[in-house]
Amino acid sequence: MGSGLTPEYVAALRRLTGQQKLETAFALYWSARDLKAAALREQHPDWTEDQVQQRVKEIFLHDCH
């Protein structure tokens, strides 16, 4: 975990159920995809929505670092 996490925050995370942790992870994942799509729309205003979504899909499937 990063050094910026407070003990209170870590304690709150530990109190989450497994289901809550999974739901939070999925929400963060989909938020990241939405943010990437918004950035791509800004960078490529000529792209169709299908092109944007295809590139997001490629990025999240292949560009995981």
C-alpha positions as CSV (number, residue, x, y, z in Angstrom):
1,M,0.0,0.0,0.0
2,G,1.1,3.5,-0.6
3,S,2.6,5.7,2.1
4,G,-0.3,8.2,1.8
5,L,-2.8,5.9,3.4
6,T,-3.8,6.8,6.9
7,P,-4.3,4.2,9.6
8,E,-8.0,5.2,9.7
9,Y,-8.4,4.6,6.0
10,V,-6.7,1.2,6.2
11,A,-8.9,0.3,9.1
12,A,-12.0,1.2,7.1
13,L,-10.8,-0.9,4.2
14,R,-10.3,-3.9,6.6
15,R,-13.9,-3.6,7.9
16,L,-15.3,-4.0,4.4
17,T,-16.7,-7.4,3.6
18,G,-15.3,-9.4,0.7
19,Q,-18.4,-8.5,-1.3
20,Q,-18.0,-4.8,-0.6
21,K,-14.3,-5.0,-1.6
22,L,-15.2,-6.7,-4.9
23,E,-18.0,-4.2,-5.7
24,T,-15.5,-1.3,-5.0
25,A,-12.9,-2.9,-7.2
26,F,-15.5,-3.3,-10.1
27,A,-16.6,0.3,-9.6
28,L,-13.0,1.6,-9.8
29,Y,-12.4,-0.5,-12.9
30,W,-15.4,0.9,-14.7
31,S,-14.6,4.4,-13.6
32,A,-11.1,4.0,-15.0
33,R,-12.6,2.8,-18.3
34,D,-15.0,5.8,-18.4
35,L,-12.1,8.2,-17.7
36,K,-10.0,6.7,-20.5
37,A,-12.9,6.9,-22.9
38,A,-13.4,10.6,-22.1
39,A,-9.7,11.3,-22.6
40,L,-9.8,9.5,-26.0
41,R,-12.8,11.5,-27.1
42,E,-10.9,14.7,-26.2
43,Q,-7.8,13.5,-28.0
44,H,-9.6,12.2,-31.0
45,P,-12.8,14.2,-31.6
46,D,-13.2,12.6,-35.1
47,W,-13.5,9.1,-33.7
48,T,-16.9,7.4,-33.6
49,E,-18.1,6.0,-30.2
50,D,-17.4,2.5,-31.6
51,Q,-13.8,3.5,-32.2
52,V,-13.4,5.0,-28.8
53,Q,-14.9,1.9,-27.1
54,Q,-12.7,-0.4,-29.2
55,R,-9.6,1.4,-28.2
56,V,-10.6,1.4,-24.5
57,K,-11.1,-2.3,-24.8
58,E,-7.7,-2.8,-26.4
59,I,-6.0,-0.7,-23.7
60,F,-7.6,-2.6,-20.8
61,L,-7.0,-6.0,-22.4
62,H,-3.4,-5.5,-23.6
63,D,-1.8,-2.4,-22.0
64,C,-1.9,-3.5,-18.3
65,H,1.3,-2.5,-16.6
